[in-house]
Each structure stands twice: as C-alpha cells, then as structure tokens.
Amino acid sequence: LGEAVLTTAAPSSPCAAPTPASYLLDAPQDADTGALLRRRLYFVRCPRREGLRLDRVCLQAAKCPELARCSVTEHNMEEELEAVRGDLALTALATEWDPQACGAWVTGSGFVAKQLASPGRAELTVDVVSHGHHYIGHEIFRDEPGAPRIRFVDLGASTHRAVVVSTAPSPGAAAQPHVLNSENQLGISVEDPPAGFTSLLSDAVLIERFGNGCVINNEASEPVVVEFHIPEWVVTRGKLAGTVVGPLVALAAYGRQGVWYRVPGALTPSATTPGWYRGSVPIITATTVAVVADIDECASGTATCSEHAACTNTVGGFEC
C-alpha cells in the first residue's frame, strides 16, 4: 500500500481529507515512555488493483467472506471468531458444549465455511451441506513464514460439518502465557511424543466433525484421510543430532487428554507432490493429530542389543 494515505479521521467519516503529518508530531505522548497515544488510522486512498472491491461493513460483522481464506492479526482473529463461534470460546470444544446450544451454533447463520489464519492459529470451518466437499485440497496453515501445512482428502461420508484448528504445539509443561500454542489456543497441553520418535514435525491439528446438527461423527469406519506437508528440512530440524530416522507416522490425542497414541501404519509419500504425506486417522470425539518421524535406533547406534545379537528397527522401537 505504498500509495495509500493514512488519516486520523473519525469513524463516522473514514474518507475525510488527509491530516497533515504534523498532527502525529503534536499528538499527546505518554508521560513515562514518550510513546504516541493510540490513534485510529484509516486509509483514504488505495492503489488501483484489478478485482479490488471496497465495502463498508458493520463493526460486529465477520469481515472474512464465505469460502475464502483470510490472513488476520491475532486481535482481528478473536473478533472474527466471535462472529463465527458466538458463545463458543476459542479454547472450548464443541463436544463439551450443551447439545442444544451446540446444535443451534452448527446449523446457525454464523457457521460459515471459510479459513481464518493468524500467526498463532488457523481455523477452517467446513460446511458440506451448503457447499459440498469444498475442503478437498484446501491447504490449512497459520499466517507465519514456514508454518506447516495440511489438507484433507476425506472427512468421512457421514460428516455434514466440521471445524479444524491448526496451532503450534505447546512446549510441554513450560508453556508461557504469551506463546501462541495449543495450550492457550485450544486449551490442550500435548505431551512430548513417545520414546522412539522425533519431536513433532507438524502443527497440532484439532478436528471436530459433526453429522446431523451437533451430533458428533465418531464413526470408526470413517477415518479422516489427511495429507501433511513435511519438507526434508523440517525432518532434519526435528531429529536429534546423529540420529537416523525411518518412516513418518501420525500421532493422535483424544479430547483434552494430551496423551499421544500412534496411528497404525506409516504415512505414504505423495507420488505427484513432493513433501506431502498421506495417512488415515481414526476420529474419536475431538481429535488432535500431528506428525513425527520414527528414530532408527539400530542405525543411530542407540539400541541396547548385545554385540552377539542382530538389531532390527521397528516403528517406535527396535528388536534384538
């Protein structure tokens, strides 16, 4: 927006003439820090861009349109989610909500299919009833450089609607209040991965899916088919120095337990898009999923086999 002009016009006249720059120099200052006091700033002109459209909207209304992905600040994320979630708090799970209130929310006008992305959180709202399987191939990621990405292939035939939240995993019990992670974004403090695996290579991704109304779709016969983008440099970052890693596997935690369980089988590399890995994850109530790599203890020299035994690596361990 290099051509834009900032003004300090009152909210009732956002297109008033630009205020001279001297206004900022003469603005009241904090007596202790000398910092300028907070001012509302408005764009008076925007550079011409093909397809650009400017509309006035109600302050309480959600700004991100339907079937769009919008990058927002953390503050605007809270405002947007208030319009989408209503009385459902950011750290609340729909499975813990009153069924009647949850049903009114899921089927109400505020439940709009879109993705909101801030540096600390990405939230995708899925509405299959209104828009079909619009989520397929739609990448979900936080608005942060290098943020891990996921996309869904199938949320299950019985799924009418779903909410997917991707957030940085909490750093164990040492989580700090100012750190944007799964503990203060989801209210879930996930443990470190089990022994035999690297640290988490992806975000912690919470999945809640619904059938008719707020009926939770926990069909074990309908696992979620999801793809994770895990570049090679991410694997290198996540493994310990000197370790050799084997296949990538998915972990799942259920409800607010924060305890990881290994999903059977390994993730399958994509034949067409390098760096993407596909897997099927059983969904039981609210489910958080993440990706780790198996550590090859035999090749890394950390296995405790006798010198007279042959060491065989297994997923999450080894055999002598």
Disulfide bonds with the S-S distance in Angstrom:
Cys64-Cys70 2.12
Cys102-Cys214 1.66
Cys298-Cys311 1.90
Cys305-Cys320 1.93
